[in-house]
Structures are given as structure tokens and as C-alpha cells.
Amino acid sequence: MTSSPAWIICEHCDSVYKAVPLAKAQTARCIRCAAILDRPDPFSIQQLLALSISAALLFVFANAFPIMTISLQGLSNQATLWQSVQALAQGEISVIAAVTGLAIILAPLLQICLSCWVLGFALAGRAAPGFKNCMRALEHLRPWSMLEVCLLGILVAIIKLAGMLDVHPGTGLWALAMLTVLIILISGKGIRRLWKDLEDVIR
């Protein structure tokens, strides 16, 4: 029996193409809509796992340390991400607090845990238990993880408050900034390569 060729389906216009090997600097684009179809994997599985573990450590720092310190006339106050969500829950906008908690705490946490889970087994050439469900969950979580929006909001708040109060970025803010970059790196198309790399194992 001859094996069927690999195919790539454009996510935007559903055009179908036969996959071809790409060099390091090459990119495959859709002829119809010019969307990016495929590009060489920038990271190996070992590197993706290292980035995921680093993201886990930064997640702890981002939630354990204050993101900013506000001072006025000798009085100061600090706030962590979790305290910010709790503050939103105290008022009449508790629904916003739930969405905020999902977008900046729960979704990134699940992304990091699932990434470490599937990549840890993939490093040994095995498919993790529940591999298919984990990979689908990672795909569904990607739009809900909004750390970059949170980071932008915090920076805007610091700039606006700086004229009235003494505002100092905290350790949590620096950890959040680095975590945002790592989440973007590990949640991109790089981890999707596991479907192809473990194809023989998950059948």
C-alpha cells in the first residue's frame, strides 16, 4: 500500500494543498487569500518544554508578587493579579470579575499545565494520556488567554495614575510581561506539530 500524501487546509478559505518540505527561512502561503499555511518549526520539543516550564515559574511570580505599588502621603498599597480580581468581585460587576479571572489566571494556567503535560510525554516519544482532548483544549483556550490585554491595561493605568500618585511597577508586572511573551510562543502553531510528530503513536 502506498501512503497518502500529507495535506494542508487553509484555515481562512478552506483551500487544500499538498504539504511540501520547507527550508528554514521559507513560508508557505495560500494562493487564494495569502494566509500563512506552514512555516518551519522555530523550536524543538525540548525548547518548547523549557519555555513551558519557564512560563510556569513566571506564572507563580506574576500571581505571588504585586503588580504595582501605589503611594500617597506616606500611605502605600499593593495589588496582585488575584487581589485585582477579588476587588472587582466586591462590586456589582462580579460577572466581569469572573471573566477577568478566566482570561488572566485560569486560561493561562490551564495552557501552561496542558503544554507541560503533552510536551513532557512527547519528549519521550509518547502520546500523553488524553492527548487528543488536551490538544483540542489548548486550541480552545488560546482565544481566552488575554494576558497581553491585561498587561496593556496595567500599563495604561500606571501612566494615568503617575500624574496623581506615586506608582511603582512591581515584580509581578515584570513577570507578567515575560509570561505574556512566553504564552504567545508556546501557544502558537509550534505545539501543533505534535499531531504530526506523534501520528504513528496516537492512531
Secondary structure, DSSP 8 states (H G I E B T S, - for coil): ------EEE-TTT--EEE-----TT--EE-TTT--EEE---SS-HHHHHHHHHHHHHHHHHHHHS-SEEEEETTEEEEE-HHHHHHHHHHSS-HHHHHHHHIIIIIHHHHHHHHHHHHHHHHHTT---TTHHHHHHHHHHHGGG--HHHHHHHHHHHHHHHTTTSEEEE-HHHHHHHHHHHHHHHHTSGGGGHHHHHTHHHH-
